[in-house]
Amino acid sequence: MEQPIRIALIESMEDLEKQVYEQVDAYLDTICD
């Protein structure tokens, strides 16, 4: 049985991951120009 805390943790980790990827993309854009 999944615990709500575990699910919330996984979801917040996915959100963080998305933010990091977006920041890396923006960073690479500034370098490659």
C-alpha positions, 0 to 999 in steps of 0.5 A, spaced: 500 500 500 502 506 497 503 512 503 501 519 501 507 521 504 511 517 499 507 519 493 508 527 495 515 526 495 515 522 488 511 528 485 515 533 488 522 530 486 519 530 479 517 537 479 524 539 482 527 535 476 523 538 471 525 545 474 533 543 473 532 540 466 529 547 464 535 551 468 540 547 464 536 548 457 537 555 459 544 555 461 546 551 455 542 556 450 546 562 453 553 558 452 551 556 445 550 562 442 
